């Protein structure tokens, strides 16, 4: 498990954290990408995973399983 010490720095009137290159690579992120902060019972988890998009994809997959012709209808 990776453990890193990150420093909070001033960015205008806000604060930010500088993410090292190797951490960005592990998260498969680049400048301009979105990083999600999820509150968990153990603290805060930073992830490139979008829980809202994942929920939407679950619904879409369920619809496609129930009606396999939906993709053909959309392609027309």
SULMONOR-V663054 format. One record per pair of residues at least 6 apart in sequence whose C-alpha atoms are under 6 Angstrom apart, sorted by sequence separation. I is the first residue (numbers start at 1). J is the second residue. D is the distance in Angstrom with one decimal. If there is no record, write none. Layout:
<<I J D> <I J D>>
This chain:
<<9 15 5.5> <38 44 5.6> <9 16 5.3> <38 45 5.1> <8 16 5.5> <37 45 5.6> <8 17 4.8> <37 46 4.6> <7 17 6.0> <36 46 5.6> <36 47 5.2> <35 47 5.8> <36 48 6.0> <35 48 5.0>>
